[in-house]
Amino acid sequence: GIAVYKVALTWPLDPVGMAAVAAATPHVLVVEEKRSMIEGQLKSQLFNLPANQRPKVSGKTDISGAPLLPETLELSATQ
């Protein structure tokens, strides 16, 4: 299944809410238009978790570093 967590405030990112999301899933996909604000904060918050508790995070790039979501223009359903 897919769970959706809508962030109300992008800066600073709520560490309690994101910890709950991270604990519930092995992979997090961060979808944000244009400049990345949430993805970097999330990765920083998860950095010190043990590897077996830390979910993989994708967003502007996938887990291997390949481009995934565009950094310019707006996102659309056809993409």
PyMOL commands that place a pseudoatom at each C-alpha (Angstrom):
pseudoatom trace, name=CA, resn=GLY, resi=1, chain=A, elem=C, hetatm=0, pos=[0.000, 0.000, 0.000]
pseudoatom trace, name=CA, resn=ILE, resi=2, chain=A, elem=C, hetatm=0, pos=[0.845, 3.636, -0.265]
pseudoatom trace, name=CA, resn=ALA, resi=3, chain=A, elem=C, hetatm=0, pos=[0.626, 6.119, 2.585]
pseudoatom trace, name=CA, resn=VAL, resi=4, chain=A, elem=C, hetatm=0, pos=[0.546, 9.880, 2.055]
pseudoatom trace, name=CA, resn=TYR, resi=5, chain=A, elem=C, hetatm=0, pos=[1.935, 12.366, 4.555]
pseudoatom trace, name=CA, resn=LYS, resi=6, chain=A, elem=C, hetatm=0, pos=[1.258, 15.980, 3.647]
pseudoatom trace, name=CA, resn=VAL, resi=7, chain=A, elem=C, hetatm=0, pos=[3.694, 18.385, 5.250]
pseudoatom trace, name=CA, resn=ALA, resi=8, chain=A, elem=C, hetatm=0, pos=[1.997, 21.543, 6.503]
pseudoatom trace, name=CA, resn=LEU, resi=9, chain=A, elem=C, hetatm=0, pos=[5.193, 23.504, 7.211]
pseudoatom trace, name=CA, resn=THR, resi=10, chain=A, elem=C, hetatm=0, pos=[8.236, 22.853, 5.018]
pseudoatom trace, name=CA, resn=TRP, resi=11, chain=A, elem=C, hetatm=0, pos=[10.772, 24.642, 7.213]
pseudoatom trace, name=CA, resn=PRO, resi=12, chain=A, elem=C, hetatm=0, pos=[11.682, 23.463, 9.753]
pseudoatom trace, name=CA, resn=LEU, resi=13, chain=A, elem=C, hetatm=0, pos=[10.408, 19.967, 9.114]
pseudoatom trace, name=CA, resn=ASP, resi=14, chain=A, elem=C, hetatm=0, pos=[8.576, 18.374, 12.056]
pseudoatom trace, name=CA, resn=PRO, resi=15, chain=A, elem=C, hetatm=0, pos=[10.937, 15.651, 13.333]
pseudoatom trace, name=CA, resn=VAL, resi=16, chain=A, elem=C, hetatm=0, pos=[8.215, 13.834, 15.307]
pseudoatom trace, name=CA, resn=GLY, resi=17, chain=A, elem=C, hetatm=0, pos=[5.851, 13.519, 12.338]
pseudoatom trace, name=CA, resn=MET, resi=18, chain=A, elem=C, hetatm=0, pos=[8.614, 12.452, 9.983]
pseudoatom trace, name=CA, resn=ALA, resi=19, chain=A, elem=C, hetatm=0, pos=[9.957, 9.899, 12.475]
pseudoatom trace, name=CA, resn=ALA, resi=20, chain=A, elem=C, hetatm=0, pos=[6.498, 8.308, 12.603]
pseudoatom trace, name=CA, resn=VAL, resi=21, chain=A, elem=C, hetatm=0, pos=[6.341, 8.133, 8.804]
pseudoatom trace, name=CA, resn=ALA, resi=22, chain=A, elem=C, hetatm=0, pos=[9.868, 6.727, 8.573]
pseudoatom trace, name=CA, resn=ALA, resi=23, chain=A, elem=C, hetatm=0, pos=[9.157, 4.044, 11.165]
pseudoatom trace, name=CA, resn=ALA, resi=24, chain=A, elem=C, hetatm=0, pos=[6.163, 2.819, 9.187]
pseudoatom trace, name=CA, resn=THR, resi=25, chain=A, elem=C, hetatm=0, pos=[7.775, 2.283, 5.782]
pseudoatom trace, name=CA, resn=PRO, resi=26, chain=A, elem=C, hetatm=0, pos=[10.975, 0.978, 4.138]
pseudoatom trace, name=CA, resn=HIS, resi=27, chain=A, elem=C, hetatm=0, pos=[10.948, 3.623, 1.377]
pseudoatom trace, name=CA, resn=VAL, resi=28, chain=A, elem=C, hetatm=0, pos=[9.901, 7.298, 1.325]
pseudoatom trace, name=CA, resn=LEU, resi=29, chain=A, elem=C, hetatm=0, pos=[9.244, 9.181, -1.916]
pseudoatom trace, name=CA, resn=VAL, resi=30, chain=A, elem=C, hetatm=0, pos=[9.392, 12.950, -1.438]
pseudoatom trace, name=CA, resn=VAL, resi=31, chain=A, elem=C, hetatm=0, pos=[7.400, 14.789, -4.111]
pseudoatom trace, name=CA, resn=GLU, resi=32, chain=A, elem=C, hetatm=0, pos=[7.943, 18.528, -4.221]
pseudoatom trace, name=CA, resn=GLU, resi=33, chain=A, elem=C, hetatm=0, pos=[7.928, 21.050, -7.022]
pseudoatom trace, name=CA, resn=LYS, resi=34, chain=A, elem=C, hetatm=0, pos=[10.970, 23.040, -7.999]
pseudoatom trace, name=CA, resn=ARG, resi=35, chain=A, elem=C, hetatm=0, pos=[13.546, 23.490, -5.238]
pseudoatom trace, name=CA, resn=SER, resi=36, chain=A, elem=C, hetatm=0, pos=[14.002, 20.650, -2.771]
pseudoatom trace, name=CA, resn=MET, resi=37, chain=A, elem=C, hetatm=0, pos=[13.242, 21.741, 0.816]
pseudoatom trace, name=CA, resn=ILE, resi=38, chain=A, elem=C, hetatm=0, pos=[11.884, 18.614, 2.471]
pseudoatom trace, name=CA, resn=GLU, resi=39, chain=A, elem=C, hetatm=0, pos=[14.096, 15.865, 1.057]
pseudoatom trace, name=CA, resn=GLY, resi=40, chain=A, elem=C, hetatm=0, pos=[17.362, 17.180, 2.497]
pseudoatom trace, name=CA, resn=GLN, resi=41, chain=A, elem=C, hetatm=0, pos=[15.847, 17.817, 5.912]
pseudoatom trace, name=CA, resn=LEU, resi=42, chain=A, elem=C, hetatm=0, pos=[14.359, 14.328, 5.982]
pseudoatom trace, name=CA, resn=LYS, resi=43, chain=A, elem=C, hetatm=0, pos=[17.671, 12.707, 5.066]
pseudoatom trace, name=CA, resn=SER, resi=44, chain=A, elem=C, hetatm=0, pos=[19.420, 14.719, 7.788]
pseudoatom trace, name=CA, resn=GLN, resi=45, chain=A, elem=C, hetatm=0, pos=[16.851, 13.675, 10.394]
pseudoatom trace, name=CA, resn=LEU, resi=46, chain=A, elem=C, hetatm=0, pos=[17.163, 10.004, 9.440]
pseudoatom trace, name=CA, resn=PHE, resi=47, chain=A, elem=C, hetatm=0, pos=[20.964, 9.977, 9.163]
pseudoatom trace, name=CA, resn=ASN, resi=48, chain=A, elem=C, hetatm=0, pos=[21.707, 8.746, 12.685]
pseudoatom trace, name=CA, resn=LEU, resi=49, chain=A, elem=C, hetatm=0, pos=[19.128, 5.965, 12.712]
pseudoatom trace, name=CA, resn=PRO, resi=50, chain=A, elem=C, hetatm=0, pos=[20.473, 2.410, 12.554]
pseudoatom trace, name=CA, resn=ALA, resi=51, chain=A, elem=C, hetatm=0, pos=[20.621, 1.134, 8.968]
pseudoatom trace, name=CA, resn=ASN, resi=52, chain=A, elem=C, hetatm=0, pos=[17.927, -1.486, 9.594]
pseudoatom trace, name=CA, resn=GLN, resi=53, chain=A, elem=C, hetatm=0, pos=[15.511, 1.241, 10.813]
pseudoatom trace, name=CA, resn=ARG, resi=54, chain=A, elem=C, hetatm=0, pos=[16.326, 3.921, 8.219]
pseudoatom trace, name=CA, resn=PRO, resi=55, chain=A, elem=C, hetatm=0, pos=[14.075, 3.971, 5.134]
pseudoatom trace, name=CA, resn=LYS, resi=56, chain=A, elem=C, hetatm=0, pos=[15.449, 4.651, 1.675]
pseudoatom trace, name=CA, resn=VAL, resi=57, chain=A, elem=C, hetatm=0, pos=[14.591, 8.185, 0.504]
pseudoatom trace, name=CA, resn=SER, resi=58, chain=A, elem=C, hetatm=0, pos=[13.916, 9.149, -3.120]
pseudoatom trace, name=CA, resn=GLY, resi=59, chain=A, elem=C, hetatm=0, pos=[12.831, 12.494, -4.500]
pseudoatom trace, name=CA, resn=LYS, resi=60, chain=A, elem=C, hetatm=0, pos=[14.701, 14.616, -7.021]
pseudoatom trace, name=CA, resn=THR, resi=61, chain=A, elem=C, hetatm=0, pos=[16.879, 11.531, -7.519]
pseudoatom trace, name=CA, resn=ASP, resi=62, chain=A, elem=C, hetatm=0, pos=[16.228, 7.843, -6.994]
pseudoatom trace, name=CA, resn=ILE, resi=63, chain=A, elem=C, hetatm=0, pos=[18.170, 5.751, -4.476]
pseudoatom trace, name=CA, resn=SER, resi=64, chain=A, elem=C, hetatm=0, pos=[20.993, 5.192, -6.995]
pseudoatom trace, name=CA, resn=GLY, resi=65, chain=A, elem=C, hetatm=0, pos=[21.351, 8.936, -7.690]
pseudoatom trace, name=CA, resn=ALA, resi=66, chain=A, elem=C, hetatm=0, pos=[19.686, 8.988, -11.122]
pseudoatom trace, name=CA, resn=PRO, resi=67, chain=A, elem=C, hetatm=0, pos=[17.323, 11.925, -11.824]
pseudoatom trace, name=CA, resn=LEU, resi=68, chain=A, elem=C, hetatm=0, pos=[13.728, 11.095, -10.905]
pseudoatom trace, name=CA, resn=LEU, resi=69, chain=A, elem=C, hetatm=0, pos=[11.669, 14.291, -10.493]
pseudoatom trace, name=CA, resn=PRO, resi=70, chain=A, elem=C, hetatm=0, pos=[12.459, 17.554, -12.310]
pseudoatom trace, name=CA, resn=GLU, resi=71, chain=A, elem=C, hetatm=0, pos=[14.048, 20.420, -10.398]
pseudoatom trace, name=CA, resn=THR, resi=72, chain=A, elem=C, hetatm=0, pos=[12.507, 23.032, -12.672]
pseudoatom trace, name=CA, resn=LEU, resi=73, chain=A, elem=C, hetatm=0, pos=[8.942, 23.724, -13.798]
pseudoatom trace, name=CA, resn=GLU, resi=74, chain=A, elem=C, hetatm=0, pos=[5.875, 22.323, -12.111]
pseudoatom trace, name=CA, resn=LEU, resi=75, chain=A, elem=C, hetatm=0, pos=[4.936, 18.670, -11.768]
pseudoatom trace, name=CA, resn=SER, resi=76, chain=A, elem=C, hetatm=0, pos=[2.030, 17.265, -13.740]
pseudoatom trace, name=CA, resn=ALA, resi=77, chain=A, elem=C, hetatm=0, pos=[0.152, 13.981, -13.766]
pseudoatom trace, name=CA, resn=THR, resi=78, chain=A, elem=C, hetatm=0, pos=[1.476, 13.153, -17.242]
pseudoatom trace, name=CA, resn=GLN, resi=79, chain=A, elem=C, hetatm=0, pos=[5.053, 13.105, -15.984]
for i in range(1, 79): cmd.bond("trace and resi %d" % i, "trace and resi %d" % (i + 1))
show_as sticks, trace
zoom trace
